[in-house]
Amino acid sequence: MNKPLLAALRGERQAVLPVWLMRQAGRYLPEYRALRAEKGGFLALATDPAAAAEVTLQPIRRFGFDGAILFSDILMVPWALGQDLSFGAGEGPRLAPPLVDHALAALERAPERLEPVYETVRRVAAGLPPETTFLGFAGSPWTVATYMVAGQGSKDQGETRRFAYRDPSAFGAIIDAIVAMTVDYLVAQADAGVEAVQLFDSWAGSLSPAQFERWVIAPNAAIVAALRARRPDLTIIGFPKGAGGKLPAYARETGVDAIGLDETVDPVWADGALPADMPVQGNLDPLALIAGAEELDAAVDRITAALAGRPHVFNLGHGILPDTPIAHVERLLARIRGRREGA
C-alpha cells in the first residue's frame, strides 16, 4: 500500500508533499472541544481508549492528513515511572513528587498505566485509511526530565539545569530511567500498530553545547539504538526544538531517520547543513498559519522551495495553536496539494 508520508520519512521524494501537523488533534477543532467537555479533564480523555482514538481520527476525517499522530501526552512516561500526574485548569501539567527534592528510587513504577495508550493505538490502527501513516511519539529524555525534576514546566528549565550541574550522577539516573521506559513504550506502540515515532525534545534549546551532547544527543542515540535492535522496521523522527546550530550534530549522532525543524530554523541553512538526502519535516511558523492569506502562501512557498531537493514532510515548526482558523488549515493543504515537487 502506498503511504506517501512513510515513504518520505524513509528517504523517497514525493511528487506531492505529505502533510501532518503537530497537535493536529486538539483545541482548534470544535469536535475535539465537544468531546473534551464531555469527558472532563485531559487525563481522563487521554486514558479512555475509545475517546482518545476518536480524537486521533478527527483531523484525518476532516482534512485527510497523510499522517495521524497518536493523541496522548509526553508525561505518560513519568506517570508510568511512578509520579502522580495531573492537569489543572489553566495551570499546565503537574508531576508529584518533584525529583529536585525526592529520590527517584522512592517512586513505585506503574507501567500498567500505559495500557490504555496501547489500546488506543490498536483502535486507531484499525480505523485509519490504508494510505495514512500512523505516528506514535514520546518525549525525549531531557524534556521529560525537566518536568520530573521541577514537577511542572518552566520558561528556562533553570531548576533542572542546576540539578544536572549539581548532581550529574543523580540526574543521569533519571535520564537512564526515562530512556529505558521510553524504549519499552515505543516498542509497545509499534507492536500495537504505529509505523513511525517522533521524539519530542521541546526544551532542547535551553542547553549549552556540552550539556546538549550529554543530555540530548546521547540519550536519544541510546533510544534509537535500542529501537533499531528491537524494531528495525520502525521509522524515527527526531525533533529537538530550539537546537539551532546543534541540529547537524544531532542528525549525525543520534541515528534518527528524519529531522524535524522548528520555525526558527532557516530551511535554506538546514538544507545545506544537514546530511545530504536526509528527510526533513517542518517548519511553518504556527503564527503564519493563523495569519493566513498571502502571508501564509508566501511562507509555504519559501519552505517548499528551500527543501525541494530532499525528501520533505510538510509540518509546522511546533504545535498548531488553539485559535487557528480551520479555513487557514484548508488553505495550507490546498497550497501544498496543488504543488508538484520542483514546481
C-alpha positions in Angstrom: 0.0 0.0 0.0 1.3 3.4 -0.9 1.9 5.6 2.2 3.4 8.9 1.0 4.4 10.2 4.4 6.1 7.0 5.5 7.9 6.8 2.1 9.1 10.4 2.5 10.4 9.7 6.0 12.3 6.7 4.6 14.0 8.8 2.0 11.8 8.8 -1.0 10.9 12.2 -2.5 7.2 12.5 -3.2 5.5 14.3 -6.1 3.1 15.9 -3.7 4.5 16.7 -0.3 2.9 14.7 2.5 1.5 16.8 5.4 0.6 16.4 9.0 0.6 19.0 11.8 1.9 18.7 15.3 -1.1 18.9 17.7 -3.4 18.4 14.8 -5.8 16.6 17.1 -6.7 19.4 19.5 -8.4 22.5 20.7 -8.8 24.3 17.3 -11.3 21.6 16.3 -14.9 22.0 17.5 -15.4 18.3 17.6 -12.4 17.9 19.9 -13.7 20.6 22.2 -17.1 18.9 22.4 -15.6 15.5 23.3 -13.2 17.0 25.9 -16.1 18.8 27.5 -18.0 15.5 27.7 -15.1 13.6 29.2 -13.8 16.3 31.6 -10.1 16.6 32.2 -7.3 15.9 29.8 -6.0 12.8 31.5 -9.5 11.3 31.6 -9.7 11.8 27.9 -6.2 10.5 27.1 -6.7 7.3 29.1 -10.1 6.5 27.6 -9.1 4.4 24.5 -12.4 4.9 22.7 -12.3 8.7 23.2 -8.5 9.1 22.5 -8.9 7.1 19.3 -11.8 9.3 18.2 -9.7 12.4 18.9 -6.8 10.9 16.9 -9.1 10.2 13.9 -11.0 13.5 13.9 -8.4 15.6 11.9 -8.0 12.7 9.4 -11.7 12.7 8.7 -11.8 16.4 8.4 -8.7 17.2 6.4 -7.3 13.9 5.1 -3.8 14.5 6.5 -1.2 12.0 5.4 -0.3 11.1 9.0 -2.3 10.5 12.2 -0.5 11.4 15.4 -1.5 9.5 18.5 -3.4 11.6 21.0 -1.6 11.3 24.3 1.0 13.3 26.2 4.8 13.2 26.7 4.2 12.9 30.5 2.8 9.4 30.3 6.3 8.1 30.8 6.9 9.8 34.2 3.4 8.7 35.2 4.5 5.1 34.4 7.7 5.6 36.3 5.6 6.3 39.4 5.0 10.1 39.7 1.5 11.3 40.1 0.2 13.2 37.0 -2.5 15.9 37.0 -3.7 18.6 34.6 -5.1 21.6 36.4 -7.3 24.1 34.6 -5.1 26.9 33.2 -2.0 25.5 35.1 -0.5 23.0 32.8 0.6 19.5 33.8 1.9 18.8 37.3 4.1 15.8 38.5 4.5 14.8 42.1 6.7 14.4 43.9 9.2 16.6 42.1 12.6 14.9 41.9 14.5 18.0 42.8 14.0 17.0 46.4 12.7 13.4 46.2 14.6 10.3 45.3 14.0 8.5 42.0 14.3 5.2 43.8 11.4 6.0 46.0 9.0 6.0 43.1 6.9 2.9 42.6 6.8 2.1 38.9 3.4 1.5 37.3 3.9 0.5 33.6 0.3 -0.7 33.6 -0.7 2.9 33.4 0.4 2.8 29.7 -2.0 0.0 28.7 -4.8 2.4 27.7 -2.4 4.1 25.2 -1.7 0.7 23.6 -5.4 0.0 23.3 -5.9 3.5 21.7 -3.2 2.6 19.2 -4.9 -0.7 18.3 -8.2 1.1 17.8 -6.7 3.9 15.6 -4.8 1.4 13.5 -8.0 -0.5 12.8 -9.8 2.7 11.8 -7.2 4.6 9.6 -7.4 4.8 5.8 -4.9 2.5 4.3 -2.8 5.3 2.8 -2.4 7.2 6.1 0.7 6.7 8.2 0.2 6.2 11.9 2.7 8.1 14.1 3.4 7.4 17.7 5.6 9.5 19.9 7.3 10.0 23.2 9.1 12.9 24.9 12.8 12.9 24.7 14.7 12.3 28.0 15.9 15.8 28.6 12.5 17.4 28.1 10.7 14.7 30.2 13.3 15.1 32.9 12.7 18.8 33.2 9.1 18.1 34.2 10.1 15.2 36.5 12.7 17.3 38.4 10.7 20.5 38.7 7.2 19.0 38.9 6.0 21.3 36.2 7.0 23.2 33.1 9.1 26.4 33.3 10.3 29.1 31.0 14.1 28.4 31.2 14.3 24.9 32.8 16.6 26.5 35.4 15.8 24.2 38.2 16.6 21.1 36.2 19.7 22.6 34.6 21.0 23.5 38.1 20.2 20.0 39.3 22.1 18.4 36.3 25.2 20.5 37.1 25.0 20.0 40.9 24.5 16.2 40.8 25.1 14.8 37.4 25.1 11.2 38.7 21.6 11.5 40.2 20.4 13.3 37.1 21.9 10.7 34.9 20.0 8.0 36.7 16.7 9.9 36.0 17.7 10.1 32.3 18.6 6.4 32.2 15.2 5.5 33.7 13.4 7.6 31.1 15.4 6.0 28.3 14.6 2.5 29.4 10.9 3.2 29.9 10.7 5.1 26.6 12.1 2.3 24.6 9.6 -0.2 26.1 6.8 2.4 25.5 7.7 2.9 21.8 8.2 -0.7 21.1 4.8 -1.4 22.6 3.3 1.4 20.4 4.9 -0.2 17.4 3.6 -3.7 18.4 0.1 -2.2 18.6 0.2 -0.6 15.2 2.2 2.7 14.8 4.6 2.8 11.8 6.8 5.7 12.8 7.5 7.6 16.0 8.6 11.1 16.9 10.9 12.0 19.8 9.8 15.4 21.1 12.6 17.4 22.7 10.6 20.6 23.3 13.3 22.1 25.6 16.5 21.1 23.8 17.3 24.7 23.1 17.9 25.6 26.7 21.2 23.7 27.0 24.9 24.6 26.4 26.7 22.7 23.7 28.4 20.3 26.1 25.1 19.7 28.0 23.3 19.2 24.7 25.7 16.4 23.8 25.3 14.8 27.2 21.6 15.2 27.9 20.1 15.4 24.4 22.2 13.6 21.8 23.5 10.7 24.0 20.1 9.7 25.4 18.3 10.0 22.1 21.1 8.0 20.5 20.6 5.3 23.1 16.8 5.2 22.4 17.4 5.0 18.7 19.9 2.2 19.0 17.6 0.2 21.3 14.7 0.7 18.9 16.9 -0.4 16.0 17.7 -3.6 17.8 14.2 -4.4 18.8 12.1 -2.9 15.9 14.4 -2.3 12.9 11.4 -1.5 10.7 10.3 1.4 12.9 10.9 4.9 11.4 12.1 7.5 13.8 11.8 11.3 13.6 13.9 13.5 16.0 12.5 16.9 16.9 15.0 18.9 19.1 13.2 22.2 19.3 15.5 25.2 19.6 18.6 23.2 18.8 19.7 25.7 16.1 23.3 25.3 15.1 23.5 22.0 17.0 21.0 20.3 14.6 23.7 18.8 12.3 25.4 17.1 15.2 22.0 15.8 16.4 21.2 14.5 13.0 24.6 12.8 12.6 25.0 11.3 16.0 21.5 10.2 17.2 20.8 8.0 14.2 17.3 9.2 13.6 15.8 8.7 10.1 14.4 12.2 9.8 14.8 15.5 11.5 12.1 18.0 12.5 12.8 21.7 12.1 11.2 24.3 14.4 10.0 27.6 13.0 13.3 29.5 14.0 15.4 27.4 11.6 16.2 28.8 8.2 15.3 26.0 5.8 17.9 27.2 3.3 20.6 26.8 6.0 19.2 23.5 7.1 19.3 22.1 3.6 22.9 22.9 3.3 23.9 21.9 6.9 22.1 18.6 7.3 23.3 15.3 5.9 22.6 15.0 2.1 19.2 13.4 1.3 18.2 13.2 5.0 14.4 13.6 5.2 13.3 16.8 6.9 10.0 17.8 8.5 8.7 21.3 9.0 8.8 24.1 9.5 5.9 26.6 9.1 5.5 29.2 11.9 2.2 28.3 13.7 1.5 32.1 13.7 1.8 32.3 9.9 -0.9 29.7 9.8 -3.1 31.9 12.0 -2.2 34.9 9.8 -3.4 33.2 6.7 -3.9 34.9 3.3 -0.8 35.9 1.3 1.5 35.7 4.3 0.7 32.0 4.7 1.1 31.4 1.0 4.5 33.1 0.9 5.7 31.2 4.0 4.7 27.9 2.5 6.4 28.7 -0.8 9.7 29.7 0.9 9.9 26.4 2.9 9.0 24.2 0.0 11.4 25.9 -2.4 14.3 25.7 0.2 13.7 21.9 0.8 12.8 20.9 -2.7 16.0 18.9 -3.2 15.4 16.4 -0.4 12.6 14.3 1.0 10.3 16.7 2.8 7.3 16.2 5.1 5.4 19.5 5.4 4.6 20.4 9.0 4.5 23.3 11.5 7.6 24.3 13.4 5.7 23.5 16.6 2.1 22.6 17.6 -0.9 24.1 16.0 -2.4 26.9 18.2 -6.0 26.7 19.6 -7.1 29.9 17.8 -6.1 28.7 14.4 -8.9 29.1 11.9 -10.0 25.9 10.2 -10.2 27.7 6.9 -6.4 28.5 7.1 -5.6 24.8 7.5 -7.7 24.1 4.4 -5.8 26.9 2.5 -2.5 25.4 3.6 -3.5 21.9 2.4 -4.8 23.3 -0.9 -1.5 25.2 -1.4 0.6 22.1 -0.7 -1.5 19.6 -2.6 -1.7 21.8 -5.7 2.1 22.0 -5.9 4.1 19.4 -7.7 7.6 18.9 -6.4 10.0 21.3 -8.0 7.2 23.5 -9.3 
